[in-house]
Amino acid sequence: MKLPEALATAYETGYREFSWIAELPQAEDPLTLFSKSQHTYKGQRFYWQTPAQELTLIGCGQLAHIIPSQLTDLALTQFMNDKQQTIYTNRNLTGTGPLLFGGLPFNQDHPEKTLWGPLDQGLFYLPALMVSFLEGVPYITLNFKASSLADLTDQWQLRQKELQAWLEAPLPLEEETAELRTTEINLEKWLTVVEQTVAAIKEKSSLKKVVLARQLAITNKHPWQSATILKRLAEQQQATYLFALEKEQHLFIGASPERLLQGTEADYTTACIAGSIARGNTPAEDDRLGQELLMDEKNQLEHQIVVDQIARDFQQMIAEELVIQPATLLKNRDIQHLHVPLRGKRKAGTSLLESVKQLHPTPALGGQPKELARDFIAQHEPLGRGMYGGPIGWVSLQNDCGEFAVGIRSAILSKQKGCLYAGCGIVADSAAEAERQETAIKFQPMLRALD
Ligand SMILES: C=C(O[C@H]1C=CC=C(C(=O)O)[C@@H]1O)C(=O)O
Protein backbone atom coordinates (compact mmCIF):
# COMPACT_ATOMS: atom_id res chain seq x y z
CA MET A 1 0.00 0.00 0.00
CA LYS A 2 1.32 3.39 -1.01
CA LEU A 3 2.59 5.72 1.72
CA PRO A 4 0.14 8.64 2.13
CA GLU A 5 1.56 11.98 0.99
CA ALA A 6 0.72 13.52 4.35
CA LEU A 7 3.05 11.10 6.18
CA ALA A 8 6.00 11.81 3.86
CA THR A 9 5.42 15.55 4.32
CA ALA A 10 5.23 15.13 8.10
CA TYR A 11 8.55 13.27 8.02
CA GLU A 12 10.13 16.05 6.00
CA THR A 13 8.94 18.66 8.47
CA GLY A 14 10.74 16.80 11.26
CA TYR A 15 8.28 14.27 12.73
CA ARG A 16 9.64 10.83 13.67
CA GLU A 17 6.59 9.40 15.48
CA PHE A 18 3.30 8.88 13.70
CA SER A 19 -0.28 7.99 14.48
CA TRP A 20 -2.42 7.29 11.44
CA ILE A 21 -6.20 7.25 11.80
CA ALA A 22 -8.66 5.95 9.21
CA GLU A 23 -12.22 4.75 9.16
CA LEU A 24 -12.46 0.97 8.81
CA PRO A 25 -14.99 0.29 6.03
CA GLN A 26 -16.34 -2.75 7.84
CA ALA A 27 -15.53 -4.56 11.03
CA GLU A 28 -16.81 -7.40 13.12
CA ASP A 29 -18.14 -6.69 16.58
CA PRO A 30 -15.56 -5.55 19.16
CA LEU A 31 -15.41 -8.78 21.14
CA THR A 32 -14.92 -10.91 18.01
CA LEU A 33 -12.09 -8.59 16.98
CA PHE A 34 -10.58 -8.88 20.43
CA SER A 35 -10.79 -12.71 20.28
CA LYS A 36 -9.04 -12.73 16.93
CA SER A 37 -6.10 -10.80 18.30
CA GLN A 38 -5.31 -13.63 20.71
CA HIS A 39 -2.94 -15.60 18.44
CA THR A 40 -0.49 -12.78 17.93
CA TYR A 41 -1.02 -10.35 20.77
CA LYS A 42 -2.01 -12.27 23.92
CA GLY A 43 -0.14 -10.65 26.80
CA GLN A 44 -0.01 -7.23 25.13
CA ARG A 45 -3.62 -6.20 24.62
CA PHE A 46 -6.25 -4.00 26.22
CA TYR A 47 -10.00 -3.65 26.00
CA TRP A 48 -12.18 -0.76 27.15
CA GLN A 49 -15.88 -0.07 26.78
CA THR A 50 -17.89 2.72 28.37
CA PRO A 51 -21.20 1.99 30.14
CA ALA A 52 -23.32 3.49 27.32
CA GLN A 53 -21.02 1.82 24.75
CA GLU A 54 -20.35 5.07 22.94
CA LEU A 55 -16.64 4.20 22.98
CA THR A 56 -14.88 0.85 22.68
CA LEU A 57 -11.10 0.53 22.39
CA ILE A 58 -9.09 -2.55 21.48
CA GLY A 59 -5.34 -2.14 21.61
CA CYS A 60 -2.71 -4.62 20.40
CA GLY A 61 1.06 -4.61 20.76
CA GLN A 62 3.11 -2.23 22.85
CA LEU A 63 4.96 0.49 21.01
CA ALA A 64 5.92 2.33 24.19
CA HIS A 65 5.07 1.99 27.84
CA ILE A 66 5.41 3.94 31.06
CA ILE A 67 5.25 2.84 34.67
CA PRO A 68 3.60 5.91 36.16
CA SER A 69 4.80 5.37 39.71
CA GLN A 70 8.41 5.52 38.50
CA LEU A 71 7.92 9.07 37.20
CA THR A 72 7.53 12.20 39.26
CA ASP A 73 4.42 14.28 38.53
CA LEU A 74 6.64 16.75 36.74
CA ALA A 75 8.29 14.10 34.55
CA LEU A 76 4.89 12.64 33.67
CA THR A 77 3.50 16.04 32.65
CA GLN A 78 6.67 16.71 30.69
CA PHE A 79 6.31 13.36 28.90
CA MET A 80 2.67 14.12 28.00
CA ASN A 81 3.48 17.63 26.78
CA ASP A 82 6.43 16.42 24.69
CA LYS A 83 4.33 13.77 22.99
CA GLN A 84 1.70 16.37 22.04
CA GLN A 85 4.43 18.12 20.06
CA THR A 86 6.34 15.16 18.65
CA ILE A 87 3.69 12.73 17.34
CA TYR A 88 2.22 13.49 13.93
CA THR A 89 -1.52 12.67 13.77
CA ASN A 90 -3.67 13.09 10.68
CA ARG A 91 -7.00 13.68 12.48
CA ASN A 92 -8.36 14.90 15.77
CA LEU A 93 -11.10 12.48 16.74
CA THR A 94 -11.66 11.65 20.41
CA GLY A 95 -10.91 8.00 21.20
CA THR A 96 -8.61 7.50 18.20
CA GLY A 97 -4.96 8.38 17.59
CA PRO A 98 -2.05 8.15 20.00
CA LEU A 99 -3.33 7.28 23.44
CA LEU A 100 -2.03 5.62 26.55
CA PHE A 101 -4.21 2.93 28.09
CA GLY A 102 -3.62 1.54 31.57
CA GLY A 103 -3.79 2.57 35.17
CA LEU A 104 -2.25 3.39 38.51
CA PRO A 105 -1.81 1.08 41.49
CA PHE A 106 -4.05 1.69 44.50
CA ASN A 107 -1.04 2.53 46.64
CA GLN A 108 2.41 2.48 45.12
CA ASP A 109 4.03 2.41 48.56
CA HIS A 110 2.28 -0.85 49.46
CA PRO A 111 3.07 -3.14 46.51
CA GLU A 112 1.73 -6.62 45.93
CA LYS A 113 3.79 -8.79 43.60
CA THR A 114 2.23 -12.24 44.04
CA LEU A 115 -0.13 -12.38 41.06
CA TRP A 116 0.28 -8.83 39.78
CA GLY A 117 3.86 -9.30 38.59
CA PRO A 118 4.81 -6.32 36.40
CA LEU A 119 1.34 -4.76 36.93
CA ASP A 120 1.82 -4.16 40.65
CA GLN A 121 3.12 -0.62 40.08
CA GLY A 122 0.56 0.18 37.38
CA LEU A 123 1.26 0.45 33.68
CA PHE A 124 0.26 2.52 30.65
CA TYR A 125 1.02 1.65 27.08
CA LEU A 126 0.75 3.06 23.60
CA PRO A 127 -0.49 0.24 21.36
CA ALA A 128 0.98 -0.49 17.94
CA LEU A 129 -2.52 -1.10 16.53
CA MET A 130 -5.87 0.01 17.85
CA VAL A 131 -9.46 -0.30 16.72
CA SER A 132 -11.86 2.25 18.21
CA PHE A 133 -15.63 2.09 17.89
CA LEU A 134 -17.11 5.58 18.19
CA GLU A 135 -20.89 5.26 18.52
CA GLY A 136 -20.46 1.91 16.74
CA VAL A 137 -18.37 3.29 13.83
CA PRO A 138 -14.99 1.53 13.58
CA TYR A 139 -11.69 3.39 13.13
CA ILE A 140 -8.14 2.10 13.08
CA THR A 141 -5.10 3.79 14.54
CA LEU A 142 -1.63 2.70 13.43
CA ASN A 143 1.20 3.93 15.64
CA PHE A 144 4.81 3.75 14.48
CA LYS A 145 8.20 5.42 14.53
CA ALA A 146 10.61 5.97 11.63
CA SER A 147 14.25 6.94 11.39
CA SER A 148 14.40 7.61 7.63
CA LEU A 149 11.98 8.09 4.77
CA ALA A 150 12.61 4.50 3.61
CA ASP A 151 12.02 3.27 7.17
CA LEU A 152 8.75 5.26 7.26
CA THR A 153 7.48 3.36 4.19
CA ASP A 154 8.57 0.04 5.74
CA GLN A 155 6.93 0.78 9.09
CA TRP A 156 3.73 1.93 7.41
CA GLN A 157 3.56 -1.23 5.32
CA LEU A 158 4.39 -3.41 8.29
CA ARG A 159 1.49 -1.96 10.30
CA GLN A 160 -0.88 -2.41 7.34
CA LYS A 161 0.13 -6.09 7.14
CA GLU A 162 -0.22 -6.57 10.89
CA LEU A 163 -3.68 -5.02 10.77
CA GLN A 164 -4.74 -7.22 7.88
CA ALA A 165 -3.43 -10.33 9.64
CA TRP A 166 -5.36 -9.38 12.79
CA LEU A 167 -8.64 -8.71 10.97
CA GLU A 168 -8.37 -11.94 8.98
CA ALA A 169 -7.16 -14.19 11.81
CA PRO A 170 -9.35 -17.20 12.61
CA LEU A 171 -11.25 -17.24 15.87
CA PRO A 172 -9.43 -19.18 18.60
CA LEU A 173 -10.81 -22.60 19.47
CA GLU A 174 -13.68 -22.70 21.96
CA GLU A 175 -12.31 -22.66 25.47
CA GLU A 176 -12.85 -25.66 27.70
CA THR A 177 -15.40 -25.10 30.46
CA ALA A 178 -13.95 -23.52 33.56
CA GLU A 179 -13.52 -25.60 36.69
CA LEU A 180 -13.20 -23.05 39.44
CA ARG A 181 -12.06 -23.51 43.02
CA THR A 182 -12.49 -20.56 45.35
CA THR A 183 -10.81 -19.99 48.71
CA GLU A 184 -11.67 -17.22 51.16
CA ILE A 185 -8.49 -15.49 52.31
CA ASN A 186 -8.28 -14.72 56.02
CA LEU A 187 -12.02 -14.10 56.44
CA GLU A 188 -11.98 -14.36 60.24
CA LYS A 189 -9.09 -11.93 60.44
CA TRP A 190 -10.89 -9.53 58.08
CA LEU A 191 -14.04 -9.55 60.25
CA THR A 192 -11.87 -8.70 63.25
CA VAL A 193 -10.24 -5.85 61.32
CA VAL A 194 -13.72 -4.47 60.49
CA GLU A 195 -14.52 -4.44 64.21
CA GLN A 196 -11.18 -2.78 65.00
CA THR A 197 -11.86 -0.19 62.31
CA VAL A 198 -15.29 0.63 63.74
CA ALA A 199 -13.65 1.01 67.17
CA ALA A 200 -10.90 3.25 65.74
CA ILE A 201 -13.47 5.48 64.01
CA LYS A 202 -15.51 5.77 67.23
CA GLU A 203 -12.37 6.48 69.24
CA LYS A 204 -10.47 8.87 67.00
CA SER A 205 -12.69 11.74 66.08
CA SER A 206 -10.48 12.47 63.04
CA LEU A 207 -10.96 9.08 61.28
CA LYS A 208 -14.42 9.08 59.68
CA LYS A 209 -14.41 6.28 57.13
CA VAL A 210 -12.12 3.50 55.90
CA VAL A 211 -12.79 1.26 52.92
CA LEU A 212 -11.60 -2.26 53.70
CA ALA A 213 -11.11 -4.77 50.93
CA ARG A 214 -10.98 -8.52 51.11
CA GLN A 215 -9.81 -11.12 48.64
CA LEU A 216 -11.04 -14.38 47.22
CA ALA A 217 -8.41 -16.71 45.74
CA ILE A 218 -9.43 -18.77 42.71
CA THR A 219 -7.89 -21.45 40.57
CA ASN A 220 -9.06 -22.81 37.27
CA LYS A 221 -8.25 -26.09 35.57
CA HIS A 222 -7.32 -24.19 32.38
CA PRO A 223 -5.53 -20.91 31.69
CA TRP A 224 -7.86 -17.88 31.58
CA GLN A 225 -8.92 -16.36 28.28
CA SER A 226 -9.71 -12.68 28.49
CA ALA A 227 -12.09 -12.65 25.48
CA THR A 228 -14.34 -15.29 27.08
CA ILE A 229 -14.46 -13.41 30.39
CA LEU A 230 -15.16 -10.10 28.65
CA LYS A 231 -17.99 -11.67 26.65
CA ARG A 232 -19.64 -12.87 29.83
CA LEU A 233 -19.13 -9.54 31.57
CA ALA A 234 -20.63 -7.76 28.54
CA GLU A 235 -23.72 -9.99 28.69
CA GLN A 236 -24.14 -9.88 32.45
CA GLN A 237 -22.92 -6.46 33.61
CA GLN A 238 -24.67 -3.87 31.51
CA ALA A 239 -23.97 -0.17 32.12
CA THR A 240 -20.45 -0.75 33.44
CA TYR A 241 -16.97 0.09 32.23
CA LEU A 242 -15.55 -3.14 30.82
CA PHE A 243 -11.79 -3.28 30.99
CA ALA A 244 -8.95 -5.72 30.44
CA LEU A 245 -5.25 -4.96 30.63
CA GLU A 246 -2.81 -7.70 29.71
CA LYS A 247 0.90 -7.74 30.45
CA GLU A 248 2.67 -11.00 29.70
CA GLN A 249 0.69 -13.69 31.54
CA HIS A 250 -1.00 -11.19 33.90
CA LEU A 251 -4.52 -9.95 33.26
CA PHE A 252 -6.35 -7.25 35.19
CA ILE A 253 -10.01 -7.43 34.23
CA GLY A 254 -13.31 -6.14 35.50
CA ALA A 255 -16.68 -4.46 35.05
CA SER A 256 -16.71 -1.28 37.13
CA PRO A 257 -19.78 0.91 37.58
CA GLU A 258 -17.69 3.81 38.88
CA ARG A 259 -16.45 6.73 36.83
CA LEU A 260 -13.43 8.51 38.28
CA LEU A 261 -12.93 11.27 35.72
CA GLN A 262 -13.86 12.03 32.15
CA GLY A 263 -12.06 14.95 30.53
CA THR A 264 -12.98 16.53 27.21
CA GLU A 265 -11.16 19.65 26.07
CA ALA A 266 -13.91 21.78 27.66
CA ASP A 267 -15.38 19.77 30.56
CA TYR A 268 -14.63 17.49 33.48
CA THR A 269 -17.17 14.98 34.80
CA THR A 270 -16.86 12.74 37.83
CA ALA A 271 -19.16 10.65 40.01
CA CYS A 272 -19.67 9.93 43.69
CA ILE A 273 -20.72 6.33 44.14
CA ALA A 274 -20.96 4.68 47.55
CA GLY A 275 -23.53 2.99 49.77
CA SER A 276 -24.78 -0.37 48.58
CA ILE A 277 -27.76 -2.70 48.76
CA ALA A 278 -28.70 -5.91 46.92
CA ARG A 279 -31.06 -6.02 43.92
CA GLY A 280 -34.53 -7.40 44.54
CA ASN A 281 -35.93 -10.55 42.98
CA THR A 282 -39.04 -8.72 41.75
CA PRO A 283 -39.47 -5.09 40.57
CA ALA A 284 -41.44 -4.31 43.74
CA GLU A 285 -38.74 -5.76 46.01
CA ASP A 286 -36.06 -3.98 44.00
CA ASP A 287 -37.85 -0.61 44.44
CA ARG A 288 -38.29 -1.26 48.15
CA LEU A 289 -34.56 -2.01 48.56
CA GLY A 290 -33.68 1.08 46.50
CA GLN A 291 -35.88 3.29 48.71
CA GLU A 292 -34.37 1.70 51.81
CA LEU A 293 -30.89 2.58 50.53
CA LEU A 294 -31.88 6.18 49.73
CA MET A 295 -33.28 6.65 53.25
CA ASP A 296 -30.67 4.69 55.25
CA GLU A 297 -28.62 6.93 57.55
CA LYS A 298 -25.46 4.79 57.60
CA ASN A 299 -25.34 4.63 53.80
CA GLN A 300 -26.18 8.34 53.49
CA LEU A 301 -23.21 9.18 55.71
CA GLU A 302 -20.91 6.80 53.82
CA HIS A 303 -21.96 8.47 50.57
CA GLN A 304 -21.92 12.06 51.84
CA ILE A 305 -18.27 11.65 52.91
CA VAL A 306 -17.51 10.73 49.28
CA VAL A 307 -19.50 13.66 47.87
CA ASP A 308 -17.85 16.20 50.20
CA GLN A 309 -14.28 15.05 49.49
CA ILE A 310 -14.72 14.68 45.72
CA ALA A 311 -16.43 18.08 45.53
CA ARG A 312 -13.49 19.68 47.40
CA ASP A 313 -10.87 18.04 45.13
CA PHE A 314 -12.92 18.58 41.99
CA GLN A 315 -13.35 22.29 42.74
CA GLN A 316 -9.56 22.71 42.33
CA MET A 317 -9.61 21.45 38.76
CA ILE A 318 -12.60 23.26 37.33
CA ALA A 319 -13.25 26.84 36.35
CA GLU A 320 -16.59 28.43 37.18
CA GLU A 321 -19.39 26.66 38.95
CA LEU A 322 -19.53 23.05 40.14
CA VAL A 323 -22.75 21.30 39.09
CA ILE A 324 -23.87 18.68 41.64
CA GLN A 325 -26.80 16.55 40.56
CA PRO A 326 -29.27 15.04 43.04
CA ALA A 327 -28.65 11.52 44.37
CA THR A 328 -30.12 8.71 42.29
CA LEU A 329 -29.74 4.94 42.33
CA LEU A 330 -27.15 3.28 40.10
CA LYS A 331 -28.35 -0.24 39.44
CA ASN A 332 -26.21 -3.07 38.11
CA ARG A 333 -27.13 -6.73 37.90
CA ASP A 334 -26.06 -7.65 41.43
CA ILE A 335 -26.10 -4.43 43.40
CA GLN A 336 -27.43 -0.86 43.64
CA HIS A 337 -25.55 2.23 44.85
CA LEU A 338 -26.15 5.87 45.71
CA HIS A 339 -24.89 7.97 42.82
CA VAL A 340 -24.24 11.70 42.42
CA PRO A 341 -22.60 12.95 39.20
CA LEU A 342 -20.51 16.17 39.30
CA ARG A 343 -19.67 18.36 36.31
CA GLY A 344 -17.68 21.49 35.64
CA LYS A 345 -15.71 23.44 33.04
CA ARG A 346 -12.17 22.11 32.86
CA LYS A 347 -9.69 24.66 34.22
CA ALA A 348 -7.22 25.83 31.55
CA GLY A 349 -3.84 24.07 31.77
CA THR A 350 -4.99 21.13 33.92
CA SER A 351 -3.50 17.74 33.07
CA LEU A 352 -5.92 14.81 33.00
CA LEU A 353 -3.48 12.42 34.68
CA GLU A 354 -2.65 14.91 37.40
CA SER A 355 -6.35 15.48 38.04
CA VAL A 356 -6.88 11.72 38.22
CA LYS A 357 -4.04 11.47 40.74
CA GLN A 358 -5.57 14.28 42.82
CA LEU A 359 -8.95 12.57 43.00
CA HIS A 360 -7.51 9.13 43.78
CA PRO A 361 -8.27 7.50 46.14
CA THR A 362 -11.70 8.96 46.68
CA PRO A 363 -13.34 7.98 49.98
CA ALA A 364 -15.25 5.33 47.97
CA LEU A 365 -12.00 3.31 47.92
CA GLY A 366 -9.75 4.94 50.51
CA GLY A 367 -11.55 6.79 53.27
CA GLN A 368 -11.65 10.05 55.13
CA PRO A 369 -9.34 11.82 55.85
CA LYS A 370 -7.47 10.60 52.79
CA GLU A 371 -3.93 10.13 54.17
CA LEU A 372 -5.01 8.71 57.50
CA ALA A 373 -7.28 6.19 55.78
CA ARG A 374 -4.59 5.23 53.27
CA ASP A 375 -2.11 4.54 56.08
CA PHE A 376 -4.74 2.64 58.04
CA ILE A 377 -5.43 0.42 55.00
CA ALA A 378 -1.70 -0.23 54.43
CA GLN A 379 -1.34 -1.29 58.07
CA HIS A 380 -4.47 -3.43 58.29
CA GLU A 381 -4.67 -5.10 54.90
CA PRO A 382 -1.70 -7.48 54.96
CA LEU A 383 -1.67 -7.90 51.16
CA GLY A 384 -1.52 -4.85 48.91
CA ARG A 385 -4.23 -4.16 46.34
CA GLY A 386 -2.17 -3.94 43.15
CA MET A 387 -4.31 -2.05 40.62
CA TYR A 388 -7.61 -2.98 42.29
CA GLY A 389 -9.33 0.26 43.28
CA GLY A 390 -6.87 2.34 41.24
CA PRO A 391 -7.72 4.52 38.24
CA ILE A 392 -7.97 2.56 34.96
CA GLY A 393 -8.60 4.11 31.56
CA TRP A 394 -7.02 6.10 28.77
CA VAL A 395 -5.55 9.49 28.01
CA SER A 396 -4.88 10.97 24.58
CA LEU A 397 -1.33 12.02 23.78
CA GLN A 398 -2.79 14.39 21.20
CA ASN A 399 -5.16 16.54 23.23
CA ASP A 400 -5.09 15.24 26.83
CA CYS A 401 -8.74 14.11 26.69
CA GLY A 402 -9.68 10.72 28.13
CA GLU A 403 -11.58 8.84 30.76
CA PHE A 404 -10.82 6.82 33.89
CA ALA A 405 -12.94 4.43 35.91
CA VAL A 406 -12.19 3.10 39.37
CA GLY A 407 -10.81 -0.45 38.98
CA ILE A 408 -13.35 -2.30 41.15
CA ARG A 409 -15.50 -5.44 40.57
CA SER A 410 -12.27 -6.82 39.22
CA ALA A 411 -9.70 -9.58 39.41
CA ILE A 412 -6.04 -10.18 38.73
CA LEU A 413 -5.56 -13.43 36.84
CA SER A 414 -2.35 -15.17 35.97
CA LYS A 415 -2.04 -18.53 34.22
CA GLN A 416 -4.54 -20.70 36.16
CA LYS A 417 -4.61 -18.64 39.34
CA GLY A 418 -6.45 -15.51 40.29
CA CYS A 419 -7.62 -13.19 43.02
CA LEU A 420 -10.89 -11.25 43.24
CA TYR A 421 -11.17 -8.11 45.34
CA ALA A 422 -14.18 -6.46 46.99
CA GLY A 423 -14.27 -3.62 49.47
CA CYS A 424 -16.83 -1.77 51.54
CA GLY A 425 -16.97 1.53 53.35
CA ILE A 426 -16.66 1.23 57.12
CA VAL A 427 -18.17 4.00 59.23
CA ALA A 428 -19.04 4.21 62.92
CA ASP A 429 -22.34 2.30 62.42
CA SER A 430 -20.93 -0.58 60.36
CA ALA A 431 -21.50 -4.20 61.43
CA ALA A 432 -18.91 -6.79 60.37
CA GLU A 433 -21.33 -9.49 59.18
CA ALA A 434 -23.35 -7.03 57.05
CA GLU A 435 -20.12 -5.81 55.47
CA ARG A 436 -19.08 -9.39 54.71
CA GLN A 437 -22.40 -9.94 52.95
CA GLU A 438 -21.91 -6.75 50.95
CA THR A 439 -18.47 -7.88 49.77
CA ALA A 440 -19.94 -11.30 48.86
CA ILE A 441 -22.37 -9.50 46.52
CA LYS A 442 -19.50 -7.46 45.07
CA PHE A 443 -17.57 -10.65 44.21
CA GLN A 444 -20.52 -11.87 42.15
CA PRO A 445 -19.91 -10.04 38.85
CA MET A 446 -16.41 -11.49 38.44
CA LEU A 447 -17.29 -14.91 39.87
CA ARG A 448 -20.14 -15.33 37.44
CA ALA A 449 -18.00 -14.24 34.50
CA LEU A 450 -15.21 -16.66 35.39
CA ASP A 451 -17.29 -19.74 36.05
C1 LIG B 1 -14.88 -0.80 47.11
C2 LIG B 1 -15.86 -1.24 46.35
O1 LIG B 1 -17.01 -0.51 46.13
C3 LIG B 1 -17.07 0.87 46.43
C4 LIG B 1 -17.94 1.49 45.43
C5 LIG B 1 -19.30 1.58 45.60
C6 LIG B 1 -19.86 1.28 46.84
C7 LIG B 1 -19.08 1.01 47.91
C8 LIG B 1 -19.68 0.74 49.25
O2 LIG B 1 -20.92 0.78 49.36
O3 LIG B 1 -18.96 0.45 50.19
C9 LIG B 1 -17.60 1.06 47.84
O4 LIG B 1 -17.22 2.31 48.33
C10 LIG B 1 -15.80 -2.54 45.66
O5 LIG B 1 -16.73 -2.88 44.91
O6 LIG B 1 -14.79 -3.26 45.83
The ligand as a Gaussian input file, in Angstrom:
#p B3LYP/6-31G(d) Opt

LIG

0 1
 C      -14.879000      -0.803000      47.113000
 C      -15.862000      -1.244000      46.345000
 O      -17.009000      -0.509000      46.126000
 C      -17.067000       0.867000      46.433000
 C      -17.939000       1.492000      45.427000
 C      -19.298000       1.580000      45.597000
 C      -19.861000       1.276000      46.841000
 C      -19.084000       1.011000      47.913000
 C      -19.682000       0.740000      49.248000
 O      -20.917000       0.782000      49.362000
 O      -18.963000       0.449000      50.188000
 C      -17.602000       1.064000      47.843000
 O      -17.218000       2.308000      48.334000
 C      -15.801000      -2.537000      45.663000
 O      -16.730000      -2.880000      44.915000
 O      -14.787000      -3.260000      45.827000

